[in-house]
């Protein structure tokens, strides 16, 4: 934004940081809280995700905070782990931001909603946490003092699998892919198998990730098993695309290993808030010190096929057709000499 636009209200950076820290504290507490049911944890994570989206949009519409002001901000990080205190803090910070921006920012004229409206949407989702977390009273003392603040009713059981048959998570990934520069379609079919999402970059970067096949597992308790990874990778390879797994549960140790070996991008809800498509995790920490044991990567053997087919014409094979390996992580470059009229670098393979 230009320098002649309305300045940020005094204290904006302080209250925004307090809001961010409180949201992250709730997220961190949810990860280790075994007193909640799986449904309570799932819905709470989703409400936090949906609250954070309009907050990011509001930040993008506002000027960057003055660096000098940010440097003098002495607000301490929140260390609270009590849900009631954290939810109340989130509501307080959002109400302050809404009131301050309503007073200092002009009405929307060149974007869809003013930042104050986006913070109001975030407040609607944050307040719905009171209906999910059993230790938090349903009535908000903060909102009781904001009688003129108009909020919409939000179903706290947002995106429930019983209502949407798993489509909620697919929709969230589809939105994220659109933000990352992709065109995406849901519920596609290949060889009579349903594929949750297929996507292609609008502006190709000549990378394997220009084409994506994604599987969404909106589960609450069952872990992701190797069978899920094998199916996803097989379908992705048949489409000459890279595999993406988006989930709300856990992966078994063997599934985690396979995801690393086959460079599957494994995303959770927090990954959908990133600014770009995350890269795959290709290595893991070890318990040893200064012991350099090699870790197997599927890319090390991606040029081999059964010997019976090896010398037959047209039997070139690679997990990422049309690309050659670069380095030891997950980088590739297209094989220019293998191009034909097909715009896909894997043409002819």
C-alpha angles and dihedrals in degrees: 000000000000125000094245093065122101112292123240116265117259109271095023095127092046095052094042091053091048089052093050093048093050092051091049090048090056090048093050092048092050091056093061101030109109094172093078124081119245090253092052091051092046096049092044091053091049094050090051090050092050091047092051095052097068089041090060091046091052091050090053091055095050129073118265111266115259107266093222090054091048091051092055093049104118098178110140122230117262113253096176118126098181110112094212093054093045096047090048090050091050090052092047094050093047093049090051091050092047094049095043095048092046087057099044108028123075122240115276113275107144102034135044100257133007115247091253090062091051091051087050090056089051089051091054092057094041093052090052087068087078089070092051106040109070095206093058120083113240093229115073116219088201095057091044087070092047100066094152093052108103114214130179120231112256122200103235089207089066115174095005111185091229090059101038104026092228095311094117094074092042089054092050092051091045090054092048092050090051089054090049092057102267136127107223137190127191133216098021125164133228122177087345090304117123116234115201098212136000119186141177129192115254090219110034118228094191091247129125089246089067083091122045138184113192134192120198121205109189094184129148104200115357112094125232108260131201090259089068091052094047092051092047094049093046093052092044092051091049087054092045088238139120120261124243125185119196115187146162098206137052135286123233114242091254091049090051089052093050091048090056094045095049096038095240112174103232112198133184129186094279090054089059088065093061124112094239142012107291118239119243121267107244105171140036136211119263132216092224127089119228093346110131103202111170117246115217116242123187089223089069091069102028094116097064130092131170111301092238089067098033101097097035116110118258094021098116109142139192134153086235103039116211095020135092125214121261121192127332103291123059104300126129139171127207121259098238095191091060095061123118134161090301108096090215111095087223092063113140096019 
